[in-house]
């Protein structure tokens, strides 16, 4: 009985080993990489093109916007959404 069981345990994996294994891995599917999305292509193109000769914003507009942004970070965060964080009440 032990001899038959030993032979079966040795012979049972044979058909599995005889199957053709894919050369690229364990599964039978190949991963196909898609091309970059259009938005990513445009961003990469913009990054590689370098800085523009002239800015679209005037210097004063840029400074004003940066000052407004900085002011929003100086205000305290309200405890409740309905509470205003401005001092003009």
Steps between C-alpha positions, in 0.01 A plus 500: 500500500780739589675418175190583293445824687864602451480426128176697465648799681798493266298446181212742571701822443641375167216629278529841662873516430445391139281801419660785310583782738469857368842658451394827666378380837241298683189621323396455143438871442747763389488848651472764231605848605271769366628826366506807723174692537472814290509726806825339620654539152415871494636554852823321408529710184445819698760398761762422236440820300653724768391835637307741275662822381229715652262431787125494445444684830633841587735514796249705702219247440727220617607690814137586584386140461786374718411754770135387494605137529733580791217687676274194488764299688530766770132471599405250767305194398144528637374237744177467305427550134229758573743709707679765298876532518500864396540784748249731326196391708 
